[in-house]
């Protein structure tokens, strides 16, 4: 392991015991950091770019659909998405996060390149969505136990609660790991989502099993693209991300 660390220019920065068991480990790779929970990558950040070229980036264009987006993230991880949103959109975006494990909050503070303004609430994401009175523009689901989405987030009850917690033109986005034995489970989940939303699939790249499901109350693909292109002009850094949205397909 020591030889492999040297070969990859990897440094083991810290290890935190999870409040609900398991371990949170942070590794440095040159200018990049990776946060792992029980050996599974939960977050990635770089000092050189806000983009990871992985699934986290696919949530960012959704903030372009609204003038002052109010975003809820279920599942903190190392705070990658919250960090990206704050760096890209500044104070124009309101970011709330629900996380079950307080130790993840401590890990985020040492993991991110800099401190960001974000409201983190400790508790169950499904219960929070069901109880809130105000409305969000975008709700992002990135909650995992190892490599599985917890069952409470795959139910019709949670989907209905999420629909009600969104504004009239709201979007719901889910990171889903489409493993070899998870295709049937994914198809059933999409069927439930389509009962309330228009559902699209965005693939971050061809080298990952992650798929981001973008569920919209009102927007079709072309209207989403029009708004995203207007608020996120194409450049050399975000070209891959715009192309991912241009290639998204309706589920």
N, C-alpha and C positions, 0 to 999 in steps of 0.2 A: 504493500500500500504506500509506503514512503517513497519507493522508486516511482510509482505511478503518479503520485502527487508532484514530484519534481518534473516528470515528463510533461505533465499537463500544466505546469506552472500554477499548481493549485495549493492554496494555503487554507488550513482548517482554522477559521476565525473564532468560532464559539459554538457552544452546545448548551441548549436550554431544555430542561425537563418540561414536557407538556403538562398543563394543569390536569388534563383528563387522561394522562398516561402518554407513553411514547416520547420521542425526543425530537427537538428542533435543532438542526445543524445548519450553520452558515459557512459556505466555502467561498474563497476569493480565487478568481482566475484572471490575473492581470488586472484590467480595468472593470471586470465583471464580477458580480456576486450571484450566488445561487443559494436559495433557502430550501432545505429539504425537511420533510416531516416523515419520520420512520422510513427514510430512504427514498421517498417520492418527492420529486421537484414540485414545490408549491409556488415559488416565485423566482424571478430573474430580473436583475437590473444592471445597467451599465453606466459608467461615468461619461462615456463618449456619446451616447445617444439615448433618447427616451424610448426608442423602439427596441423590441426584443426579436422581431421577425418570427414570433410565435403567437399563440392564441390570444394572449393578453391584449395585443395591439388591436384585435378585431372589435373590441368594445368601444374604442375611442371615437370612431366616426359617428356613433349614435348621438354624442353630445352636440354634433353639428346640426341636428334636426330642430334644435330649440334655441331661442335667443339667450336665455339665462337658465340652462338646464339644472334641474334638481335630480340628483342621482343617488340611488341606494345600491350598495354593494353587499351581498350576502356572502360572507366568507372573506376574511381579510388576507390570509396567507401572509406574505411579507410586505404587502401594501403596494405591489407593482401597479395595479390599475389606478388606485387612488393617486399615486405619485405621478403617473403618466397624465392623468386628467388635470391635475393641478398645474403641472409644468406646461401643458399645451393650452389650457383655457384660463389659467389664472383665477382671479376672484369671481369671474362670471359664472363659475359652476359651484353648486352646493353639493358636498359629498358627505353622505352618511354611510356608515358601515355597521353591520351586525356580525359579531363574531362570538363563538361559544367559549373560546379559550383565552383567558387573560394573558397567558404566556406568549401568545402570538403578538399581542400589542407590544410587549417588551422586546420581542425579537425584531419587530418592524423598526423600532427606534434605533437599533444598531445595524439593521440591514440596509435601509435606504441611504442614498448618498447625502441627503439633507432632510431636515425636519419639514413636514408639510402640515398645513391646517386641514384637519379632517376630524369629524365627530365619530367616535367609535363607541358603540353600545354593546355591552356583554349580554348575550342571551340567545334564545332560539330564533332563527330567522323566520321560520314559518309562523311562529306565534306573533312575532313583531308585525309581519305583513298583515296578519289577520286583525290586529288591534289598532293600527294607525288610523288617524282621522284625516290627515292632510294627504295630498297626492304627489306622486313623483312623476317626472317625465320619463325616466329610464330606471328600470330595476335590473341589476346584473346578478345572476346566480353563478357563483364560483365556489360552491361548498362541496367539500369532499371528505370522506373517510378513506384514507389511502387513495385508491383509484376508483372509488364508487361514489356516486351522488347519493346522499342519504335518502331513504325511502320517503320521508315526509315531504320532500320536494318534488316527488314524481306523481303525486296524487291530484285528482280533479279538484279536491278541496283547496289545495295550495294554489293551483292554477287560477281558480275562481277568485281567491283572495288577492292574488297578484293583479288580476284584471281590474278588480275594484280599487286597488291601491294606486293605479296609474291614472294620469289625467286623460282627457278625451282623445288625445293623439299619442298616447304613451307607447313605449316599446319595452319589451321584456327580452333579455338576452341571456343565454345559458351556455356555459362551457360544458361540453359533453365529450367524454373519452369514449370513442366508439371502438371498443376492444373486439377481438374476434368472436367472443361469445356474447357480445352486447347488442348485436344488430337487431334482433327481435325485440329486445327491451326498448331500444331507441325508436323503432317503428311504432310501438304501442304508446310511447311517450308523445311522439309527434302527433299521433291521432288525437290524444287528449288536448294538446295545445291547439290544434286546428279547430276544435269546437268553439274556441273563443277568439283566436288570433289568425291573421295571415302569417304563415311561417316560412322563413327562408333559411337556407344553409350557407354559411360562409366558411370556406376552408382556408386557414392561415397559410399553409404551404403544403407541399406534397409529401413532406417527410414526417408528418405527425398523424396520430390517430385522433387528435382533437378535432371536433367540429363545433362551431359556434352557431347556435340556433337563434335567429333574430325574429322575434314575434311582435308584430305590429297590430295595433288596433285599427289604424286607417291607412297607413302609408303602403303604397306599392313600391316595387323595385325602382322604377324610373323617378318617382318623386323623391325617394330617399337619395338616389344618386345625384339628382339635381341640387338638393340642399347640401349634401356632403361636398360636392365639387365647389360650390359657392363659398363654403366656410373653410374648406381645407384644400387650397389650391395645390395642384400637382407639382411636386418637386422631386429632386433626386432621392430624398430621404423617405418620402411617403409613397412613392410610386407603387411599391409592392402592395401596400395596404389598399390603395384605390383600386388596383387591379383585382384584389380579392373581392371587393364589393361589386365591381363590374361583372365578375364571374359568378356571383351568388345566384343560387337557383331556388325557386319556390319548392317547398317540400310537398 
